Structure formats: C-alpha cells, structure tokens
C-alpha cells in the first residue's frame, strides 16, 4: 500500500502523508493529478486479526 500511495500521489497534492495515527493504523490523504481525492488506511496486524 505504501508503494501505491507514493505512485498514485505522484504529481498530485499530499494533504496528509502516511503516518501512524492514534488508532494504531497508518493513514494518509492526497489528491491525485486528475483531481481525485484519496484516503488510505493501512491496518495494523492487530486490527486485521479482529476483522
């Protein structure tokens, strides 16, 4: 997912870089070069096990 985030955000505007958030997941936001807004959440293994 980190590679997808980097590739899709290239040429766009990253409004929140991927970073660990208070809920424990990595989260980031960007607008791609076509104007589409993205919100990416990478769940930690702890949260994946609960799903």
mmCIF entry with sequence, helices, sheets and N, C-alpha, C, O atoms, coordinates in Angstrom:
data_MODEL
# 
_entry.id   MODEL 
# 
_entity.id                         1 
_entity.type                       polymer 
_entity.pdbx_number_of_molecules   1 
# 
_entity_poly.entity_id                      1 
_entity_poly.type                           'polypeptide(L)' 
_entity_poly.nstd_linkage                   no 
_entity_poly.nstd_monomer                   no 
_entity_poly.pdbx_seq_one_letter_code       
;(UNK)(UNK)(UNK)(UNK)(UNK)(UNK)(UNK)(UNK)(UNK)(UNK)(UNK)(UNK)(UNK)(UNK)(UNK)(UNK)
(UNK)(UNK)(UNK)(UNK)(UNK)(UNK)(UNK)(UNK)(UNK)(UNK)(UNK)(UNK)(UNK)(UNK)(UNK)(UNK)
(UNK)(UNK)(UNK)(UNK)(UNK)(UNK)(UNK)(UNK)(UNK)(UNK)(UNK)(UNK)(UNK)(UNK)(UNK)(UNK)
(UNK)(UNK)(UNK)
;
_entity_poly.pdbx_seq_one_letter_code_can   XXXXXXXXXXXXXXXXXXXXXXXXXXXXXXXXXXXXXXXXXXXXXXXXXXX 
_entity_poly.pdbx_strand_id                 A 
# 
loop_
_entity_poly_seq.entity_id 
_entity_poly_seq.num 
_entity_poly_seq.mon_id 
_entity_poly_seq.hetero 
1 1  UNK n 
1 2  UNK n 
1 3  UNK n 
1 4  UNK n 
1 5  UNK n 
1 6  UNK n 
1 7  UNK n 
1 8  UNK n 
1 9  UNK n 
1 10 UNK n 
1 11 UNK n 
1 12 UNK n 
1 13 UNK n 
1 14 UNK n 
1 15 UNK n 
1 16 UNK n 
1 17 UNK n 
1 18 UNK n 
1 19 UNK n 
1 20 UNK n 
1 21 UNK n 
1 22 UNK n 
1 23 UNK n 
1 24 UNK n 
1 25 UNK n 
1 26 UNK n 
1 27 UNK n 
1 28 UNK n 
1 29 UNK n 
1 30 UNK n 
1 31 UNK n 
1 32 UNK n 
1 33 UNK n 
1 34 UNK n 
1 35 UNK n 
1 36 UNK n 
1 37 UNK n 
1 38 UNK n 
1 39 UNK n 
1 40 UNK n 
1 41 UNK n 
1 42 UNK n 
1 43 UNK n 
1 44 UNK n 
1 45 UNK n 
1 46 UNK n 
1 47 UNK n 
1 48 UNK n 
1 49 UNK n 
1 50 UNK n 
1 51 UNK n 
# 
_struct_asym.id          A 
_struct_asym.entity_id   1 
# 
loop_
_struct_conf.conf_type_id 
_struct_conf.id 
_struct_conf.pdbx_PDB_helix_id 
_struct_conf.beg_label_comp_id 
_struct_conf.beg_label_asym_id 
_struct_conf.beg_label_seq_id 
_struct_conf.pdbx_beg_PDB_ins_code 
_struct_conf.end_label_comp_id 
_struct_conf.end_label_asym_id 
_struct_conf.end_label_seq_id 
_struct_conf.pdbx_end_PDB_ins_code 
_struct_conf.beg_auth_comp_id 
_struct_conf.beg_auth_asym_id 
_struct_conf.beg_auth_seq_id 
_struct_conf.end_auth_comp_id 
_struct_conf.end_auth_asym_id 
_struct_conf.end_auth_seq_id 
_struct_conf.pdbx_PDB_helix_class 
_struct_conf.details 
_struct_conf.pdbx_PDB_helix_length 
HELX_P HELX_P1 AA1 UNK A 2  ? UNK A 9  ? UNK A 2  UNK A 9  1 ? 8 
HELX_P HELX_P2 AA2 UNK A 45 ? UNK A 50 ? UNK A 45 UNK A 50 1 ? 6 
# 
_struct_conf_type.id          HELX_P 
_struct_conf_type.criteria    ? 
_struct_conf_type.reference   ? 
# 
_struct_sheet.id               AA1 
_struct_sheet.type             ? 
_struct_sheet.number_strands   3 
_struct_sheet.details          ? 
# 
loop_
_struct_sheet_order.sheet_id 
_struct_sheet_order.range_id_1 
_struct_sheet_order.range_id_2 
_struct_sheet_order.offset 
_struct_sheet_order.sense 
AA1 1 2 ? anti-parallel 
AA1 2 3 ? anti-parallel 
# 
loop_
_struct_sheet_range.sheet_id 
_struct_sheet_range.id 
_struct_sheet_range.beg_label_comp_id 
_struct_sheet_range.beg_label_asym_id 
_struct_sheet_range.beg_label_seq_id 
_struct_sheet_range.pdbx_beg_PDB_ins_code 
_struct_sheet_range.end_label_comp_id 
_struct_sheet_range.end_label_asym_id 
_struct_sheet_range.end_label_seq_id 
_struct_sheet_range.pdbx_end_PDB_ins_code 
_struct_sheet_range.beg_auth_comp_id 
_struct_sheet_range.beg_auth_asym_id 
_struct_sheet_range.beg_auth_seq_id 
_struct_sheet_range.end_auth_comp_id 
_struct_sheet_range.end_auth_asym_id 
_struct_sheet_range.end_auth_seq_id 
AA1 1 UNK A 13 ? UNK A 20 ? UNK A 13 UNK A 20 
AA1 2 UNK A 26 ? UNK A 31 ? UNK A 26 UNK A 31 
AA1 3 UNK A 37 ? UNK A 42 ? UNK A 37 UNK A 42 
# 
loop_
_atom_site.group_PDB 
_atom_site.id 
_atom_site.type_symbol 
_atom_site.label_atom_id 
_atom_site.label_alt_id 
_atom_site.label_comp_id 
_atom_site.label_asym_id 
_atom_site.label_entity_id 
_atom_site.label_seq_id 
_atom_site.pdbx_PDB_ins_code 
_atom_site.Cartn_x 
_atom_site.Cartn_y 
_atom_site.Cartn_z 
_atom_site.occupancy 
_atom_site.B_iso_or_equiv 
_atom_site.pdbx_formal_charge 
_atom_site.auth_seq_id 
_atom_site.auth_comp_id 
_atom_site.auth_asym_id 
_atom_site.auth_atom_id 
_atom_site.pdbx_PDB_model_num 
ATOM 1   N N  . UNK A 1 1  ? 0.816   -1.199  0.000   1.00 0.00 ? 1  UNK A N  1 
ATOM 2   C CA . UNK A 1 1  ? 0.000   0.000   0.000   1.00 0.00 ? 1  UNK A CA 1 
ATOM 3   C C  . UNK A 1 1  ? 0.857   1.259   0.000   1.00 0.00 ? 1  UNK A C  1 
ATOM 4   O O  . UNK A 1 1  ? 0.493   2.260   -0.617  1.00 0.00 ? 1  UNK A O  1 
ATOM 5   N N  . UNK A 1 2  ? 1.981   1.213   0.681   1.00 0.00 ? 2  UNK A N  1 
ATOM 6   C CA . UNK A 1 2  ? 2.847   2.403   0.712   1.00 0.00 ? 2  UNK A CA 1 
ATOM 7   C C  . UNK A 1 2  ? 3.337   2.748   -0.698  1.00 0.00 ? 2  UNK A C  1 
ATOM 8   O O  . UNK A 1 2  ? 3.439   3.919   -1.062  1.00 0.00 ? 2  UNK A O  1 
ATOM 9   N N  . UNK A 1 3  ? 3.635   1.720   -1.474  1.00 0.00 ? 3  UNK A N  1 
ATOM 10  C CA . UNK A 1 3  ? 4.087   1.947   -2.854  1.00 0.00 ? 3  UNK A CA 1 
ATOM 11  C C  . UNK A 1 3  ? 2.949   2.518   -3.700  1.00 0.00 ? 3  UNK A C  1 
ATOM 12  O O  . UNK A 1 3  ? 3.176   3.411   -4.516  1.00 0.00 ? 3  UNK A O  1 
ATOM 13  N N  . UNK A 1 4  ? 1.729   2.013   -3.516  1.00 0.00 ? 4  UNK A N  1 
ATOM 14  C CA . UNK A 1 4  ? 0.575   2.555   -4.237  1.00 0.00 ? 4  UNK A CA 1 
ATOM 15  C C  . UNK A 1 4  ? 0.343   4.011   -3.862  1.00 0.00 ? 4  UNK A C  1 
ATOM 16  O O  . UNK A 1 4  ? 0.086   4.850   -4.725  1.00 0.00 ? 4  UNK A O  1 
ATOM 17  N N  . UNK A 1 5  ? 0.436   4.308   -2.563  1.00 0.00 ? 5  UNK A N  1 
ATOM 18  C CA . UNK A 1 5  ? 0.262   5.684   -2.105  1.00 0.00 ? 5  UNK A CA 1 
ATOM 19  C C  . UNK A 1 5  ? 1.262   6.602   -2.797  1.00 0.00 ? 5  UNK A C  1 
ATOM 20  O O  . UNK A 1 5  ? 0.895   7.665   -3.298  1.00 0.00 ? 5  UNK A O  1 
ATOM 21  N N  . UNK A 1 6  ? 2.526   6.190   -2.824  1.00 0.00 ? 6  UNK A N  1 
ATOM 22  C CA . UNK A 1 6  ? 3.572   7.000   -3.448  1.00 0.00 ? 6  UNK A CA 1 
ATOM 23  C C  . UNK A 1 6  ? 3.319   7.175   -4.947  1.00 0.00 ? 6  UNK A C  1 
ATOM 24  O O  . UNK A 1 6  ? 3.444   8.279   -5.476  1.00 0.00 ? 6  UNK A O  1 
ATOM 25  N N  . UNK A 1 7  ? 2.968   6.102   -5.618  1.00 0.00 ? 7  UNK A N  1 
ATOM 26  C CA . UNK A 1 7  ? 2.739   6.175   -7.060  1.00 0.00 ? 7  UNK A CA 1 
ATOM 27  C C  . UNK A 1 7  ? 1.519   6.980   -7.442  1.00 0.00 ? 7  UNK A C  1 
ATOM 28  O O  . UNK A 1 7  ? 1.573   7.801   -8.357  1.00 0.00 ? 7  UNK A O  1 
ATOM 29  N N  . UNK A 1 8  ? 0.419   6.750   -6.748  1.00 0.00 ? 8  UNK A N  1 
ATOM 30  C CA . UNK A 1 8  ? -0.820  7.463   -7.077  1.00 0.00 ? 8  UNK A CA 1 
ATOM 31  C C  . UNK A 1 8  ? -0.756  8.936   -6.720  1.00 0.00 ? 8  UNK A C  1 
ATOM 32  O O  . UNK A 1 8  ? -1.389  9.762   -7.378  1.00 0.00 ? 8  UNK A O  1 
ATOM 33  N N  . UNK A 1 9  ? 0.003   9.275   -5.684  1.00 0.00 ? 9  UNK A N  1 
ATOM 34  C CA . UNK A 1 9  ? 0.075   10.675  -5.260  1.00 0.00 ? 9  UNK A CA 1 
ATOM 35  C C  . UNK A 1 9  ? 1.100   11.476  -6.068  1.00 0.00 ? 9  UNK A C  1 
ATOM 36  O O  . UNK A 1 9  ? 1.127   12.704  -5.997  1.00 0.00 ? 9  UNK A O  1 
ATOM 37  N N  . UNK A 1 10 ? 1.943   10.776  -6.835  1.00 0.00 ? 10 UNK A N  1 
ATOM 38  C CA . UNK A 1 10 ? 2.956   11.458  -7.639  1.00 0.00 ? 10 UNK A CA 1 
ATOM 39  C C  . UNK A 1 10 ? 2.301   12.433  -8.604  1.00 0.00 ? 10 UNK A C  1 
ATOM 40  O O  . UNK A 1 10 ? 1.397   12.058  -9.351  1.00 0.00 ? 10 UNK A O  1 
ATOM 41  N N  . UNK A 1 11 ? 2.749   13.675  -8.591  1.00 0.00 ? 11 UNK A N  1 
ATOM 42  C CA . UNK A 1 11 ? 2.180   14.705  -9.460  1.00 0.00 ? 11 UNK A CA 1 
ATOM 43  C C  . UNK A 1 11 ? 0.925   15.331  -8.899  1.00 0.00 ? 11 UNK A C  1 
ATOM 44  O O  . UNK A 1 11 ? 0.343   16.221  -9.520  1.00 0.00 ? 11 UNK A O  1 
ATOM 45  N N  . UNK A 1 12 ? 0.499   14.879  -7.729  1.00 0.00 ? 12 UNK A N  1 
ATOM 46  C CA . UNK A 1 12 ? -0.691  15.427  -7.084  1.00 0.00 ? 12 UNK A CA 1 
ATOM 47  C C  . UNK A 1 12 ? -0.316  16.223  -5.851  1.00 0.00 ? 12 UNK A C  1 
ATOM 48  O O  . UNK A 1 12 ? 0.786   16.762  -5.756  1.00 0.00 ? 12 UNK A O  1 
ATOM 49  N N  . UNK A 1 13 ? -1.247  16.292  -4.904  1.00 0.00 ? 13 UNK A N  1 
ATOM 50  C CA . UNK A 1 13 ? -1.048  17.079  -3.685  1.00 0.00 ? 13 UNK A CA 1 
ATOM 51  C C  . UNK A 1 13 ? -1.311  16.205  -2.465  1.00 0.00 ? 13 UNK A C  1 
ATOM 52  O O  . UNK A 1 13 ? -2.449  15.812  -2.209  1.00 0.00 ? 13 UNK A O  1 
ATOM 53  N N  . UNK A 1 14 ? -0.256  15.902  -1.713  1.00 0.00 ? 14 UNK A N  1 
ATOM 54  C CA . UNK A 1 14 ? -0.393  15.109  -0.488  1.00 0.00 ? 14 UNK A CA 1 
ATOM 55  C C  . UNK A 1 14 ? -0.824  16.059  0.630   1.00 0.00 ? 14 UNK A C  1 
ATOM 56  O O  . UNK A 1 14 ? -0.077  16.964  1.003   1.00 0.00 ? 14 UNK A O  1 
ATOM 57  N N  . UNK A 1 15 ? -2.026  15.850  1.161   1.00 0.00 ? 15 UNK A N  1 
ATOM 58  C CA . UNK A 1 15 ? -2.519  16.703  2.244   1.00 0.00 ? 15 UNK A CA 1 
ATOM 59  C C  . UNK A 1 15 ? -2.180  16.138  3.612   1.00 0.00 ? 15 UNK A C  1 
ATOM 60  O O  . UNK A 1 15 ? -2.102  16.883  4.589   1.00 0.00 ? 15 UNK A O  1 
ATOM 61  N N  . UNK A 1 16 ? -1.975  14.809  3.695   1.00 0.00 ? 16 UNK A N  1 
ATOM 62  C CA . UNK A 1 16 ? -1.551  14.174  4.943   1.00 0.00 ? 16 UNK A CA 1 
ATOM 63  C C  . UNK A 1 16 ? -0.687  12.974  4.574   1.00 0.00 ? 16 UNK A C  1 
ATOM 64  O O  . UNK A 1 16 ? -1.200  11.967  4.084   1.00 0.00 ? 16 UNK A O  1 
ATOM 65  N N  . UNK A 1 17 ? 0.616   13.073  4.806   1.00 0.00 ? 17 UNK A N  1 
ATOM 66  C CA . UNK A 1 17 ? 1.494   11.939  4.496   1.00 0.00 ? 17 UNK A CA 1 
ATOM 67  C C  . UNK A 1 17 ? 1.116   10.716  5.331   1.00 0.00 ? 17 UNK A C  1 
ATOM 68  O O  . UNK A 1 17 ? 0.550   10.849  6.416   1.00 0.00 ? 17 UNK A O  1 
ATOM 69  N N  . UNK A 1 18 ? 1.429   9.529   4.820   1.00 0.00 ? 18 UNK A N  1 
ATOM 70  C CA . UNK A 1 18 ? 1.186   8.311   5.592   1.00 0.00 ? 18 UNK A CA 1 
ATOM 71  C C  . UNK A 1 18 ? 1.934   8.396   6.916   1.00 0.00 ? 18 UNK A C  1 
ATOM 72  O O  . UNK A 1 18 ? 3.135   8.665   6.948   1.00 0.00 ? 18 UNK A O  1 
ATOM 73  N N  . UNK A 1 19 ? 1.217   8.165   7.996   1.00 0.00 ? 19 UNK A N  1 
ATOM 74  C CA . UNK A 1 19 ? 1.822   8.183   9.325   1.00 0.00 ? 19 UNK A CA 1 
ATOM 75  C C  . UNK A 1 19 ? 0.945   7.363   10.260  1.00 0.00 ? 19 UNK A C  1 
ATOM 76  O O  . UNK A 1 19 ? -0.252  7.204   10.020  1.00 0.00 ? 19 UNK A O  1 
ATOM 77  N N  . UNK A 1 20 ? 1.542   6.846   11.319  1.00 0.00 ? 20 UNK A N  1 
ATOM 78  C CA . UNK A 1 20 ? 0.784   6.094   12.320  1.00 0.00 ? 20 UNK A CA 1 
ATOM 79  C C  . UNK A 1 20 ? -0.121  7.075   13.066  1.00 0.00 ? 20 UNK A C  1 
ATOM 80  O O  . UNK A 1 20 ? 0.323   8.124   13.533  1.00 0.00 ? 20 UNK A O  1 
ATOM 81  N N  . UNK A 1 21 ? -1.391  6.710   13.164  1.00 0.00 ? 21 UNK A N  1 
ATOM 82  C CA . UNK A 1 21 ? -2.376  7.571   13.812  1.00 0.00 ? 21 UNK A CA 1 
ATOM 83  C C  . UNK A 1 21 ? -2.711  7.052   15.207  1.00 0.00 ? 21 UNK A C  1 
ATOM 84  O O  . UNK A 1 21 ? -2.260  5.976   15.601  1.00 0.00 ? 21 UNK A O  1 
ATOM 85  N N  . UNK A 1 22 ? -3.502  7.819   15.948  1.00 0.00 ? 22 UNK A N  1 
ATOM 86  C CA . UNK A 1 22 ? -3.816  7.454   17.334  1.00 0.00 ? 22 UNK A CA 1 
ATOM 87  C C  . UNK A 1 22 ? -4.590  6.144   17.429  1.00 0.00 ? 22 UNK A C  1 
ATOM 88  O O  . UNK A 1 22 ? -4.582  5.509   18.484  1.00 0.00 ? 22 UNK A O  1 
ATOM 89  N N  . UNK A 1 23 ? -5.254  5.722   16.361  1.00 0.00 ? 23 UNK A N  1 
ATOM 90  C CA . UNK A 1 23 ? -5.996  4.451   16.395  1.00 0.00 ? 23 UNK A CA 1 
ATOM 91  C C  . UNK A 1 23 ? -5.101  3.269   16.024  1.00 0.00 ? 23 UNK A C  1 
ATOM 92  O O  . UNK A 1 23 ? -5.557  2.126   16.016  1.00 0.00 ? 23 UNK A O  1 
ATOM 93  N N  . UNK A 1 24 ? -3.820  3.541   15.715  1.00 0.00 ? 24 UNK A N  1 
ATOM 94  C CA . UNK A 1 24 ? -2.857  2.466   15.512  1.00 0.00 ? 24 UNK A CA 1 
ATOM 95  C C  . UNK A 1 24 ? -2.559  2.113   14.071  1.00 0.00 ? 24 UNK A C  1 
ATOM 96  O O  . UNK A 1 24 ? -1.584  1.409   13.807  1.00 0.00 ? 24 UNK A O  1 
ATOM 97  N N  . UNK A 1 25 ? -3.367  2.578   13.127  1.00 0.00 ? 25 UNK A N  1 
ATOM 98  C CA . UNK A 1 25 ? -3.139  2.296   11.712  1.00 0.00 ? 25 UNK A CA 1 
ATOM 99  C C  . UNK A 1 25 ? -2.315  3.412   11.085  1.00 0.00 ? 25 UNK A C  1 
ATOM 100 O O  . UNK A 1 25 ? -2.178  4.495   11.655  1.00 0.00 ? 25 UNK A O  1 
ATOM 101 N N  . UNK A 1 26 ? -1.764  3.135   9.896   1.00 0.00 ? 26 UNK A N  1 
ATOM 102 C CA . UNK A 1 26 ? -1.150  4.187   9.092   1.00 0.00 ? 26 UNK A CA 1 
ATOM 103 C C  . UNK A 1 26 ? -2.241  4.779   8.219   1.00 0.00 ? 26 UNK A C  1 
ATOM 104 O O  . UNK A 1 26 ? -3.024  4.043   7.618   1.00 0.00 ? 26 UNK A O  1 
ATOM 105 N N  . UNK A 1 27 ? -2.301  6.095   8.143   1.00 0.00 ? 27 UNK A N  1 
ATOM 106 C CA . UNK A 1 27 ? -3.345  6.783   7.395   1.00 0.00 ? 27 UNK A CA 1 
ATOM 107 C C  . UNK A 1 27 ? -2.726  7.959   6.659   1.00 0.00 ? 27 UNK A C  1 
ATOM 108 O O  . UNK A 1 27 ? -1.822  8.617   7.175   1.00 0.00 ? 27 UNK A O  1 
ATOM 109 N N  . UNK A 1 28 ? -3.214  8.223   5.454   1.00 0.00 ? 28 UNK A N  1 
ATOM 110 C CA . UNK A 1 28 ? -2.761  9.373   4.684   1.00 0.00 ? 28 UNK A CA 1 
ATOM 111 C C  . UNK A 1 28 ? -3.811  9.799   3.681   1.00 0.00 ? 28 UNK A C  1 
ATOM 112 O O  . UNK A 1 28 ? -4.689  9.014   3.323   1.00 0.00 ? 28 UNK A O  1 
ATOM 113 N N  . UNK A 1 29 ? -3.725  11.043  3.222   1.00 0.00 ? 29 UNK A N  1 
ATOM 114 C CA . UNK A 1 29 ? -4.679  11.576  2.248   1.00 0.00 ? 29 UNK A CA 1 
ATOM 115 C C  . UNK A 1 29 ? -3.923  12.347  1.164   1.00 0.00 ? 29 UNK A C  1 
ATOM 116 O O  . UNK A 1 29 ? -2.896  12.973  1.424   1.00 0.00 ? 29 UNK A O  1 
ATOM 117 N N  . UNK A 1 30 ? -4.454  12.284  -0.045  1.00 0.00 ? 30 UNK A N  1 
ATOM 118 C CA . UNK A 1 30 ? -3.887  13.055  -1.140  1.00 0.00 ? 30 UNK A CA 1 
ATOM 119 C C  . UNK A 1 30 ? -4.929  13.244  -2.230  1.00 0.00 ? 30 UNK A C  1 
ATOM 120 O O  . UNK A 1 30 ? -5.947  12.553  -2.270  1.00 0.00 ? 30 UNK A O  1 
ATOM 121 N N  . UNK A 1 31 ? -4.652  14.196  -3.113  1.00 0.00 ? 31 UNK A N  1 
ATOM 122 C CA . UNK A 1 31 ? -5.436  14.396  -4.329  1.00 0.00 ? 31 UNK A CA 1 
ATOM 123 C C  . UNK A 1 31 ? -4.505  14.066  -5.479  1.00 0.00 ? 31 UNK A C  1 
ATOM 124 O O  . UNK A 1 31 ? -3.421  14.637  -5.593  1.00 0.00 ? 31 UNK A O  1 
ATOM 125 N N  . UNK A 1 32 ? -4.932  13.132  -6.343  1.00 0.00 ? 32 UNK A N  1 
ATOM 126 C CA . UNK A 1 32 ? -4.047  12.737  -7.449  1.00 0.00 ? 32 UNK A CA 1 
ATOM 127 C C  . UNK A 1 32 ? -4.024  13.800  -8.539  1.00 0.00 ? 32 UNK A C  1 
ATOM 128 O O  . UNK A 1 32 ? -4.748  14.794  -8.463  1.00 0.00 ? 32 UNK A O  1 
ATOM 129 N N  . UNK A 1 33 ? -3.197  13.588  -9.543  1.00 0.00 ? 33 UNK A N  1 
ATOM 130 C CA . UNK A 1 33 ? -3.018  14.579  -10.606 1.00 0.00 ? 33 UNK A CA 1 
ATOM 131 C C  . UNK A 1 33 ? -4.274  14.799  -11.446 1.00 0.00 ? 33 UNK A C  1 
ATOM 132 O O  . UNK A 1 33 ? -4.338  15.752  -12.222 1.00 0.00 ? 33 UNK A O  1 
ATOM 133 N N  . UNK A 1 34 ? -5.274  13.927  -11.297 1.00 0.00 ? 34 UNK A N  1 
ATOM 134 C CA . UNK A 1 34 ? -6.528  14.071  -12.035 1.00 0.00 ? 34 UNK A CA 1 
ATOM 135 C C  . UNK A 1 34 ? -7.614  14.742  -11.191 1.00 0.00 ? 34 UNK A C  1 
ATOM 136 O O  . UNK A 1 34 ? -8.719  14.986  -11.677 1.00 0.00 ? 34 UNK A O  1 
ATOM 137 N N  . UNK A 1 35 ? -7.298  15.041  -9.923  1.00 0.00 ? 35 UNK A N  1 
ATOM 138 C CA . UNK A 1 35 ? -8.253  15.708  -9.053  1.00 0.00 ? 35 UNK A CA 1 
ATOM 139 C C  . UNK A 1 35 ? -9.066  14.772  -8.171  1.00 0.00 ? 35 UNK A C  1 
ATOM 140 O O  . UNK A 1 35 ? -9.961  15.220  -7.455  1.00 0.00 ? 35 UNK A O  1 
ATOM 141 N N  . UNK A 1 36 ? -8.765  13.474  -8.215  1.00 0.00 ? 36 UNK A N  1 
ATOM 142 C CA . UNK A 1 36 ? -9.474  12.504  -7.374  1.00 0.00 ? 36 UNK A CA 1 
ATOM 143 C C  . UNK A 1 36 ? -8.851  12.500  -5.991  1.00 0.00 ? 36 UNK A C  1 
ATOM 144 O O  . UNK A 1 36 ? -7.632  12.394  -5.855  1.00 0.00 ? 36 UNK A O  1 
ATOM 145 N N  . UNK A 1 37 ? -9.686  12.614  -4.959  1.00 0.00 ? 37 UNK A N  1 
ATOM 146 C CA . UNK A 1 37 ? -9.205  12.604  -3.581  1.00 0.00 ? 37 UNK A CA 1 
ATOM 147 C C  . UNK A 1 37 ? -9.145  11.173  -3.058  1.00 0.00 ? 37 UNK A C  1 
ATOM 148 O O  . UNK A 1 37 ? -10.052 10.376  -3.299  1.00 0.00 ? 37 UNK A O  1 
ATOM 149 N N  . UNK A 1 38 ? -8.081  10.860  -2.350  1.00 0.00 ? 38 UNK A N  1 
ATOM 150 C CA . UNK A 1 38 ? -7.859  9.520   -1.807  1.00 0.00 ? 38 UNK A CA 1 
ATOM 151 C C  . UNK A 1 38 ? -7.627  9.605   -0.303  1.00 0.00 ? 38 UNK A C  1 
ATOM 152 O O  . UNK A 1 38 ? -6.993  10.536  0.194   1.00 0.00 ? 38 UNK A O  1 
ATOM 153 N N  . UNK A 1 39 ? -8.151  8.619   0.402   1.00 0.00 ? 39 UNK A N  1 
ATOM 154 C CA . UNK A 1 39 ? -7.879  8.422   1.823   1.00 0.00 ? 39 UNK A CA 1 
ATOM 155 C C  . UNK A 1 39 ? -7.434  6.972   1.957   1.00 0.00 ? 39 UNK A C  1 
ATOM 156 O O  . UNK A 1 39 ? -8.177  6.055   1.606   1.00 0.00 ? 39 UNK A O  1 
ATOM 157 N N  . UNK A 1 40 ? -6.214  6.763   2.469   1.00 0.00 ? 40 UNK A N  1 
ATOM 158 C CA . UNK A 1 40 ? -5.633  5.428   2.552   1.00 0.00 ? 40 UNK A CA 1 
ATOM 159 C C  . UNK A 1 40 ? -5.417  5.069   4.013   1.00 0.00 ? 40 UNK A C  1 
ATOM 160 O O  . UNK A 1 40 ? -4.808  5.830   4.764   1.00 0.00 ? 40 UNK A O  1 
ATOM 161 N N  . UNK A 1 41 ? -5.918  3.910   4.409   1.00 0.00 ? 41 UNK A N  1 
ATOM 162 C CA . UNK A 1 41 ? -5.737  3.408   5.766   1.00 0.00 ? 41 UNK A CA 1 
ATOM 163 C C  . UNK A 1 41 ? -5.094  2.029   5.685   1.00 0.00 ? 41 UNK A C  1 
ATOM 164 O O  . UNK A 1 41 ? -5.646  1.118   5.068   1.00 0.00 ? 41 UNK A O  1 
ATOM 165 N N  . UNK A 1 42 ? -3.933  1.877   6.306   1.00 0.00 ? 42 UNK A N  1 
ATOM 166 C CA . UNK A 1 42 ? -3.248  0.590   6.341   1.00 0.00 ? 42 UNK A CA 1 
ATOM 167 C C  . UNK A 1 42 ? -3.397  0.051   7.754   1.00 0.00 ? 42 UNK A C  1 
ATOM 168 O O  . UNK A 1 42 ? -2.799  0.571   8.696   1.00 0.00 ? 42 UNK A O  1 
ATOM 169 N N  . UNK A 1 43 ? -4.202  -0.997  7.890   1.00 0.00 ? 43 UNK A N  1 
ATOM 170 C CA . UNK A 1 43 ? -4.488  -1.569  9.206   1.00 0.00 ? 43 UNK A CA 1 
ATOM 171 C C  . UNK A 1 43 ? -3.273  -2.305  9.751   1.00 0.00 ? 43 UNK A C  1 
ATOM 172 O O  . UNK A 1 43 ? -2.543  -2.956  9.003   1.00 0.00 ? 43 UNK A O  1 
ATOM 173 N N  . UNK A 1 44 ? -3.063  -2.198  11.048  1.00 0.00 ? 44 UNK A N  1 
ATOM 174 C CA . UNK A 1 44 ? -2.004  -2.962  11.695  1.00 0.00 ? 44 UNK A CA 1 
ATOM 175 C C  . UNK A 1 44 ? -2.456  -4.414  11.798  1.00 0.00 ? 44 UNK A C  1 
ATOM 176 O O  . UNK A 1 44 ? -3.646  -4.703  11.671  1.00 0.00 ? 44 UNK A O  1 
ATOM 177 N N  . UNK A 1 45 ? -1.531  -5.314  12.024  1.00 0.00 ? 45 UNK A N  1 
ATOM 178 C CA . UNK A 1 45 ? -1.889  -6.728  12.136  1.00 0.00 ? 45 UNK A CA 1 
ATOM 179 C C  . UNK A 1 45 ? -2.849  -6.953  13.297  1.00 0.00 ? 45 UNK A C  1 
ATOM 180 O O  . UNK A 1 45 ? -3.677  -7.863  13.245  1.00 0.00 ? 45 UNK A O  1 
ATOM 181 N N  . UNK A 1 46 ? -2.752  -6.141  14.339  1.00 0.00 ? 46 UNK A N  1 
ATOM 182 C CA . UNK A 1 46 ? -3.667  -6.254  15.484  1.00 0.00 ? 46 UNK A CA 1 
ATOM 183 C C  . UNK A 1 46 ? -5.109  -6.024  15.044  1.00 0.00 ? 46 UNK A C  1 
ATOM 184 O O  . UNK A 1 46 ? -6.006  -6.752  15.470  1.00 0.00 ? 46 UNK A O  1 
ATOM 185 N N  . UNK A 1 47 ? -5.345  -5.023  14.199  1.00 0.00 ? 47 UNK A N  1 
ATOM 186 C CA . UNK A 1 47 ? -6.695  -4.722  13.741  1.00 0.00 ? 47 UNK A CA 1 
ATOM 187 C C  . UNK A 1 47 ? -7.175  -5.719  12.695  1.00 0.00 ? 47 UNK A C  1 
ATOM 188 O O  . UNK A 1 47 ? -8.365  -6.028  12.645  1.00 0.00 ? 47 UNK A O  1 
ATOM 189 N N  . UNK A 1 48 ? -6.279  -6.226  11.862  1.00 0.00 ? 48 UNK A N  1 
ATOM 190 C CA . UNK A 1 48 ? -6.665  -7.213  10.856  1.00 0.00 ? 48 UNK A CA 1 
ATOM 191 C C  . UNK A 1 48 ? -7.163  -8.486  11.513  1.00 0.00 ? 48 UNK A C  1 
ATOM 192 O O  . UNK A 1 48 ? -8.094  -9.112  11.008  1.00 0.00 ? 48 UNK A O  1 
ATOM 193 N N  . UNK A 1 49 ? -6.566  -8.881  12.628  1.00 0.00 ? 49 UNK A N  1 
ATOM 194 C CA . UNK A 1 49 ? -6.955  -10.113 13.316  1.00 0.00 ? 49 UNK A CA 1 
ATOM 195 C C  . UNK A 1 49 ? -8.368  -10.027 13.895  1.00 0.00 ? 49 UNK A C  1 
ATOM 196 O O  . UNK A 1 49 ? -9.023  -11.053 14.078  1.00 0.00 ? 49 UNK A O  1 
ATOM 197 N N  . UNK A 1 50 ? -8.841  -8.815  14.184  1.00 0.00 ? 50 UNK A N  1 
ATOM 198 C CA . UNK A 1 50 ? -10.151 -8.626  14.782  1.00 0.00 ? 50 UNK A CA 1 
ATOM 199 C C  . UNK A 1 50 ? -11.264 -8.597  13.751  1.00 0.00 ? 50 UNK A C  1 
ATOM 200 O O  . UNK A 1 50 ? -12.432 -8.752  14.109  1.00 0.00 ? 50 UNK A O  1 
ATOM 201 N N  . UNK A 1 51 ? -10.937 -8.402  12.486  1.00 0.00 ? 51 UNK A N  1 
ATOM 202 C CA . UNK A 1 51 ? -11.954 -8.266  11.435  1.00 0.00 ? 51 UNK A CA 1 
ATOM 203 C C  . UNK A 1 51 ? -12.604 -9.582  11.092  1.00 0.00 ? 51 UNK A C  1 
ATOM 204 O O  . UNK A 1 51 ? -13.479 -9.632  10.227  1.00 0.00 ? 51 UNK A O  1 
# 
